[in-house]
Amino acid sequence: MSDSTRGAALVFGGARGIGAAAVRRLAADGYPVAFTFVSRPDSAQALVQEVAAAGGRAHAIQADSASADAIIEAVRQAVEKFGLIKVVVVNAGIYRAGTIGDVSLRDLDEMLSINVRAVFLSIQAALPHLVDGARVITIGSNVAVRTGIPGASVYQLTKTAVAGLVKGAALDLAPRGITVNNIQPGPIETDLTASMIEALKPLSPLRRVGQPHEVGALISYLAGDEAGYMTGASLTIDGGFTL
Ligand SMILES: NC(=O)c1ccc[n+]([C@@H]2O[C@H](COP(=O)([O-])OP(=O)(O)OC[C@H]3O[C@@H](n4cnc5c(N)ncnc54)[C@H](OP(=O)(O)O)[C@@H]3O)[C@@H](O)[C@H]2O)c1
């Protein structure tokens, strides 16, 4: 039996960027993929159609990760559509620049809410619907290893928290054979980085930034049977930025 015959995939924040790459790749791997979006219904529907045109199955669910109830409802809809879940990717995340002296309370609270609280709640909500041996994958950031630029202290705080969370969650879920791992991308060309991407390229040892599909390939690996002995890990994929 192949990996993909054992359940569905659910991607939180899947309409654009790295999340969309996760949806594309997991659908290509044979999983039916439910994914959430919050602000881009057009992107979400276009992705559903793109996946269908390629022979896969995807389903878009509007759900703001700031709301615990919305997360629970998204999981319910995903399970109703595609059945029990084999792979959960918690990708939804935001970045608001600001030094520790000037970051606003609102930005602090929003980043903690989406980048930390929602990651915990998404895993917790999915838990009753995960098959034994399921894969939980979070998207952290290489800033948990090294930030390198000022103005990212809160973002670094949130992504470091995710690296810690996966260790505890991995231990909690090990008895069910469920693995929990964290991918830490460096600069990837998405809407989130559009304003800074050209400035970042020369700073990279590889003289380029990453593409979303390159993170999608790592997600595919972690989702598969061959990654079954890896859990609680944070894997950095950043072209050498943090070396
Ligand atoms: N790009 C990078 O260089 C980079 C590097 C390291 C880590 N990361 C992390 O990778 C993840 C994805 O980043 P990206 O670059 O692909 O960002 P992006 O292009 O801005 O996409 C963000 C995604 O998250 C979703 N999202 C944001 N807030 C949400 C909310 N409240 N509820 C539900 N979904 C929400 C968005 O949904 P809508 O489309 O509906 O708005 C979108 O699909 C984030 O966790 C980010 O921190 C990115």
The ligand as a MOL file (V3000), in Angstrom:
LIG
                    3D

  0  0  0     0  0            999 V3000
M  V30 BEGIN CTAB
M  V30 COUNTS 48 52 0 0 0
M  V30 BEGIN ATOM
M  V30 1 N 8.8300 32.8680 2.3020 0
M  V30 2 C 9.8410 32.7270 3.1200 0
M  V30 3 O 10.9600 33.1820 2.8280 0
M  V30 4 C 9.6920 32.0040 4.4200 0
M  V30 5 C 10.8530 31.7100 5.1450 0
M  V30 6 C 10.7310 31.0450 6.3470 0
M  V30 7 C 9.5050 30.6720 6.8270 0
M  V30 8 N 8.3880 30.9810 6.1150 0 CHG=1
M  V30 9 C 7.1050 30.5570 6.6740 0
M  V30 10 O 6.4370 29.7990 5.7090 0
M  V30 11 C 5.0250 29.9340 5.8870 0
M  V30 12 C 4.4010 30.3640 4.5640 0
M  V30 13 O 5.0330 31.5510 4.1380 0
M  V30 14 P 4.8760 32.1200 2.6620 0
M  V30 15 O 6.1340 32.7950 2.3510 0
M  V30 16 O 4.3370 31.0950 1.7460 0 CHG=-1
M  V30 17 O 3.7770 33.2430 2.9640 0
M  V30 18 P 2.6040 33.8750 2.0550 0
M  V30 19 O 2.9400 33.7730 0.6080 0
M  V30 20 O 2.3580 35.2020 2.6720 0
M  V30 21 O 1.3860 32.8970 2.3670 0
M  V30 22 C 0.9180 32.8020 3.6870 0
M  V30 23 C -0.1720 31.7740 3.7220 0
M  V30 24 O -0.6580 31.7100 5.0700 0
M  V30 25 C -2.0490 31.9240 5.0630 0
M  V30 26 N -2.4640 32.6440 6.2450 0
M  V30 27 C -1.9510 33.7980 6.7390 0
M  V30 28 N -2.6580 34.1910 7.8150 0
M  V30 29 C -3.6240 33.2570 7.9910 0
M  V30 30 C -4.6890 33.1140 8.9160 0
M  V30 31 N -4.9220 34.0260 9.8730 0
M  V30 32 N -5.4960 32.0260 8.7940 0
M  V30 33 C -5.2930 31.1170 7.8040 0
M  V30 34 N -4.3200 31.2150 6.9000 0
M  V30 35 C -3.5010 32.2750 6.9910 0
M  V30 36 C -2.3310 32.7360 3.8190 0
M  V30 37 O -3.6930 32.5770 3.4400 0
M  V30 38 P -4.3880 33.5480 2.3060 0
M  V30 39 O -3.7520 33.1640 0.9970 0
M  V30 40 O -5.8280 33.2190 2.3480 0
M  V30 41 O -4.0990 34.9540 2.7070 0
M  V30 42 C -1.3310 32.1400 2.8330 0
M  V30 43 O -1.8320 30.9780 2.2300 0
M  V30 44 C 4.8410 30.9400 7.0230 0
M  V30 45 O 4.6580 30.2550 8.2350 0
M  V30 46 C 6.1680 31.6890 7.0370 0
M  V30 47 O 6.4500 32.2400 8.3000 0
M  V30 48 C 8.4500 31.6380 4.9380 0
M  V30 END ATOM
M  V30 BEGIN BOND
M  V30 1 1 1 2
M  V30 2 2 2 3
M  V30 3 1 2 4
M  V30 4 1 4 5
M  V30 5 2 4 48
M  V30 6 2 5 6
M  V30 7 1 6 7
M  V30 8 2 7 8
M  V30 9 1 8 9
M  V30 10 1 8 48
M  V30 11 1 9 10
M  V30 12 1 9 46
M  V30 13 1 10 11
M  V30 14 1 11 12
M  V30 15 1 11 44
M  V30 16 1 12 13
M  V30 17 1 13 14
M  V30 18 2 14 15
M  V30 19 1 14 16
M  V30 20 1 14 17
M  V30 21 1 17 18
M  V30 22 2 18 19
M  V30 23 1 18 20
M  V30 24 1 18 21
M  V30 25 1 21 22
M  V30 26 1 22 23
M  V30 27 1 23 24
M  V30 28 1 23 42
M  V30 29 1 24 25
M  V30 30 1 25 26
M  V30 31 1 25 36
M  V30 32 1 26 27
M  V30 33 1 26 35
M  V30 34 2 27 28
M  V30 35 1 28 29
M  V30 36 1 29 30
M  V30 37 2 29 35
M  V30 38 1 30 31
M  V30 39 2 30 32
M  V30 40 1 32 33
M  V30 41 2 33 34
M  V30 42 1 34 35
M  V30 43 1 36 37
M  V30 44 1 36 42
M  V30 45 1 37 38
M  V30 46 2 38 39
M  V30 47 1 38 40
M  V30 48 1 38 41
M  V30 49 1 42 43
M  V30 50 1 44 45
M  V30 51 1 44 46
M  V30 52 1 46 47
M  V30 END BOND
M  V30 END CTAB
M  END
